[in-house]
Structures are given as structure tokens and as C-alpha cells.
Amino acid sequence: MKGIVFTEFLEFSELKFGASQVDQAIMNSQLATGGAYTAVGTYDHRELMAILSQLSTGTGLSVSELLLSFVHHLFGVLARSYAQLVAHVTDAFSLIESVDGEIHTEVCKLYPDAQLPKFTHIRKGGDQLVLIYRSERALGDLAEGLLRGCFGHFREAVRVTREDLSNGTGTVVRFELQRI
């Protein structure tokens, strides 16, 4: 996982819960990196999950709640940092449909070692989109948070229905997206 996710997560968490809470979560996670990340580095996604788990214990919020909240914020950071990738898009569904074909292609040019999830989509009329997420890392919450961040960015109201298609492993998730 790219380091920008880690650095933004730690900054976001410090603002929300305080530096001491985040430091405690890092110390309790027993991380190979010691919790030191750079935005351009590549790190094991399990370190993020370990910190999230410890932060969940410390705050009483679920890992899912923490991740969804953070990733909603992360979308805005990425949209600003990589504005050229979203500048030509006028709505959320169009951006979502361009993820595998355009955005991930550009990400791989910038970061050849990136291990990206796969997305397929089926448009069902102008106001409905079905999105299938596939990743060995089982980060459906991260995908959902980015979707919600995207809807916020475009100021669109969208109902999200989520279904795990992988017998509880979270490696294949179907999102039904309906504009409301």
C-alpha cells in the first residue's frame, strides 16, 4: 500500500484523536516499520490494519467506522493531489467508471510497484451503477470510503448497498450505487 495512505491516516487520526492516542496505537501494534512512513514509500497494508485495530480499542469505534471516516477524507486529499485525473470528469459515476481504465493506469505509471484492486462496473441506466471490487487484501471498507468521498466531492446523494460475494473473506464485494 502506498505510503500516502499511511501518512494521511496518521495525520487525520492525530487531528481527530490526539497524538498521544495515535502514538499508543502505533506502540501497541508492534510494527516492522516502527510506524515510520513516507508518502512515496510502499508498506504492508497489514500495518495499517494493526494500527486501526489498536485505535479502535482505544477509541471505542469499530475498525470499519474508523476506516470509512478516514478514507472519505482521503478521497479529497487524492482529488487535490492528482487533480489532473479528475478534472475532466463531471460526475461521480463517470469517475468510478474510469478507475481501472484510466486512473489505475496513471497510478501504475507513477508507482510501478503499486498493487491495486480490480474494479468492474455495470451501468444500469443513468442513476444506477453496480461496482465489483476484487482484492486479496480485503479492503472493502477502504473502497466504500473512497466511493463516499467521491459522492461528497461531486455533491451527489447516492445510496450504497454492499454485499460480500466472497463467503465472508471480503475479497470480492459488490456495491450497488443508486442516485437519490
N, C-alpha and C positions, 0 to 999 in steps of 0.2 A: 504494500500500500504506500502511496506517495506521502512523503513527509509533510506536505502542506496540510493534509488531513490531521496529522498529529499536532502540528504546531498551532493550527487554528482551534483544534479541540481543547488544548491546554489553555490557550488564551481565553476562549469562550468560557471554559469551566472556572477559571480563576475569577473572571468578572462576575459570574453567577454565584459561585460558592465560596470564593476566597482562596488565596494562595495556600494557606495552611491546610485546608481541606484537600486540595489537589496534591500538594506535597505528600500528605499522608497516604492518599490513594496510590501514588507512584511508589512510595516506600513499601507499602503492603503488597504491591503487585510482583515484586521480585523480578524485574525486567532485565533481559540480557543487555539492553542499551542503557540501563540505569535511568531511563526516562529522558535522555538527551536526544533531541531530534532536530534536523534541519529541514526546511521546506522542500529542498530538492532531493533529499535522501529517499531511500526505499526501505521500508520496515515491515516486519511481520505483523499482519493485521491482528494476530492474537494478543499483541501487546496493547493495542487499543481496547480490545475486549476485556483484558485483565484490568486495565485502569477503569473502564466503565463499570465493571463488576465491583471494584473497591469503592468507587464513587457512589454507586447505588447503595451499598451497605452504609456508607457514611451519611447519605442524604435522605435515605428512605424512599427515593424514587426508583422505579424499575429501570433496568438497563435499556429497555425499549423506549421508555419515556425520555431518558437522557439522550439516547442516540437520535431519536426523531427531532427533539428540540435543537440539538446541535446541528444536524445535517440540514434542517430548514435554514438555519443561519448560514451554513457553509455554501449553500447554493448562491446566496447573494455575494459572498466573497469570490466564488469562482466566476460568476457572471461579470463582476467588475474586473477581475484579474485577466480574464480571457474574453473581453468584450467583443473582439472580432469574431468569435464563434457564435455569438447570439445576436449580433447587431442586425443581421438581415432577416431575422425571424420576428413575426408579428404576434404569434400566439403560442400558448403552452404546448398544444398538441403537435404543432409543426416542429417545435424544438425537440420534443420527445421522439418524434419520428426520425429526426436527424441524428440521434445519438450514435447508433452503430455505424451508419454510413459516412457521416461527416465528422462529428465531434471526436469519437474514439480514434478515427484515422489521424486526426490532427494531434490528439494526445500522444499517440504512438510515435509520431514524428518528433515530438518534443522529448518524450520519455520512452525510448525503445524497450526498456525493461518492464514497462507497465503491464500488470496482469489485470485486465479489465473484464467485467462481467459482459455477458451477451444479452442483448435485448432483441426481441422480435415484437412486432406490433400488427394489429389488425384494426383498421378504421371501420367503424360501424356507423356510418353517417357522420354528419358534421359535428355532433355533440357527444359522440361515444367512441372511446378508444380502448382496446384491450392490449395490455402490455405484458409480455412474458419475460421475466428476469431469470437468468441462469448464471450461477457462480458456485464454485466449490467452497467458497468462503462463507456462504450462507448469511449474507448481509442484506436481507430483505428490508430490515428497518432503515438501513442507510439508503437504499433505493427509494423507499417510501418517503423518507425525509426530503430527499432531493426532488421528488415529484411535488411534494407540498411546497417546497421552496420555489419551484418553477411556477406553480399556480399563483403564489403570492407575488412573484416578480411581474407576472403578466396581469395581475389583479383579476384573476378568474376564479369563480366559485366552481369547484369540481368535487363531486362525491367520489371517494375512493373505496372500492371494495377489494379486499385482499384474500387470496386463497393459496395455501401451501399445496403445491402439486407433487411434493417430494416425500410424502409419508412422514412429515414432521421434521425432516432434516433442514428445511429452509433453503435448499439449493436451487429449487425451481419454484417461483412464485408468480401467480397470475394476478395482475391488477386490472380491475375493470374501472375505467375512468368515465364519469358522466358529468358533463357540464350541467349546472343547475341555475 
